[in-house]
Structures are given as structure tokens and as C-alpha cells.
Amino acid sequence: MHELSIVMSIIEIAEENAKKENASVINEIELDIGKQAGVVMEALEFAIESAKVGTMLEKAEWVVNEIPALARCSSCGHEFETGDLFTPCPKCSNPFSDIYQGRELRVKSLKVE
């Protein structure tokens, strides 16, 4: 379950940034996680509950924005939502496209005090 290591890294990043602002508590953390980031949301939620205990994020609200995967056909340029790397273009059936959104995994914002 690599989600636990992801959550541990998120907590580390959040605490480092909160400490730079002389904060003692993080009230909210907002994450952007793309559907093609390789994160299983149920496992992430379980990992959050386990990892946040004893941290500045213990009582924080965790807001997770799931970013849809969008691709651009390398042949006709059509943009479409995709479920995986191998979805053919719905306009021209070309099997090759570039995913330009949906691989995100970032801390978008923190609310601290």
C-alpha cells in the first residue's frame, strides 16, 4: 500500500510549510489528485486516518479534489476524458494520445493557525 508513504510525505510537506508560518495547528489541507496518479482513494482515506494521529493534521479537514484525466489525440487534436492510457480517440479512433491532465498529486492549500 504505497498510499501510506504518499500520506506520510503529504504530512511532512504540510508540517514543514506550517512551521515556516509559525503555525501550531493545521485546520484544513486541500489536495489535488489526478485519476491517473495511481492512487486508490479508499486506501488513501484509510492511510490518512492512520497517519494523521499525533501530527499537526490530526484534527484537520482533508479536502481531496479528484482531477479527471484529459487527453489530446496526437492525430486530430481532439480533447477527451480518458479512463486509461490506451483509450482511443472517440473522434478518429487513433490509439495514441497525450494525457495532459490527471496525473497531479499535490498539496494545493493549507489553512493554519
C-alpha positions in Angstrom: 0.0 0.0 0.0 2.0 2.9 -1.3 -0.8 5.3 -0.2 0.6 5.3 3.3 4.0 6.6 2.1 2.2 9.2 0.0 0.3 10.4 3.0 3.4 10.5 5.2 5.1 12.7 2.5 2.0 14.9 2.4 2.0 15.3 6.2 5.8 16.1 6.1 5.3 18.8 3.4 2.3 20.3 5.2 4.0 20.4 8.6 7.2 22.0 7.1 5.1 24.7 5.5 3.0 25.3 8.5 6.1 25.7 10.7 7.6 28.2 8.3 4.5 30.3 9.0 4.9 29.8 12.8 1.6 27.8 12.9 0.9 25.2 15.5 -2.2 23.6 14.0 -3.4 22.8 10.5 -7.1 23.2 10.3 -7.5 22.2 6.6 -5.5 20.6 3.9 -6.6 20.6 0.3 -5.1 18.1 -2.2 -5.4 17.7 -6.0 -5.1 14.1 -7.0 -5.5 13.1 -10.6 -7.4 10.0 -11.6 -4.2 8.8 -13.4 -1.9 9.4 -10.4 -2.1 5.8 -9.4 -3.7 6.4 -6.1 -6.5 4.2 -4.8 -8.8 6.7 -3.0 -10.2 4.2 -0.4 -6.6 3.2 0.5 -5.7 6.9 0.7 -8.5 7.6 3.1 -7.5 4.6 5.3 -3.9 5.8 5.3 -4.9 9.3 6.3 -6.8 8.1 9.3 -3.8 6.0 10.4 -1.0 8.5 9.7 -2.5 11.8 10.9 -2.6 10.7 14.6 -0.1 12.8 16.6 0.6 15.3 13.8 -0.4 18.9 13.2 -3.1 17.4 10.9 -4.7 15.2 13.5 -7.9 17.3 13.6 -7.6 18.9 10.1 -10.3 18.6 7.4 -8.8 16.8 4.4 -10.3 18.0 1.1 -9.4 15.8 -1.8 -10.1 17.1 -5.3 -10.2 14.3 -7.9 -8.9 15.7 -11.2 -10.3 14.0 -14.3 -7.8 12.6 -16.8 -7.9 14.5 -20.1 -6.1 13.5 -23.2 -5.4 15.1 -26.6 -5.3 13.0 -29.7 -1.9 13.1 -31.3 -3.5 12.8 -34.8 -6.6 15.1 -34.9 -6.0 17.1 -31.7 -9.4 16.2 -30.2 -9.5 16.6 -26.4 -11.4 14.0 -24.4 -11.7 12.5 -20.9 -10.0 9.1 -20.6 -10.1 6.3 -18.2 -6.6 4.9 -19.1 -3.6 5.3 -21.3 -5.0 3.2 -24.1 -8.4 4.8 -24.8 -8.6 5.5 -28.5 -9.7 8.9 -29.6 -13.5 9.0 -29.8 -13.4 11.2 -32.9 -10.9 9.5 -35.2 -10.1 6.2 -33.3 -6.4 6.9 -33.2 -4.9 4.8 -30.3 -2.2 7.4 -29.5 -2.9 10.4 -27.3 -1.1 12.6 -24.7 -2.6 12.8 -21.2 -2.2 16.4 -20.2 -4.3 16.4 -17.0 -5.0 13.8 -14.4 -1.6 12.8 -13.1 -1.5 15.5 -10.4 -0.6 14.7 -6.8 -0.1 17.9 -4.9 -0.9 19.8 -1.8 -3.0 22.7 -3.1 -3.5 24.7 0.1 -3.3 24.7 3.9 -5.3 26.6 6.5 -3.3 27.1 9.7 -3.4 28.9 13.0 
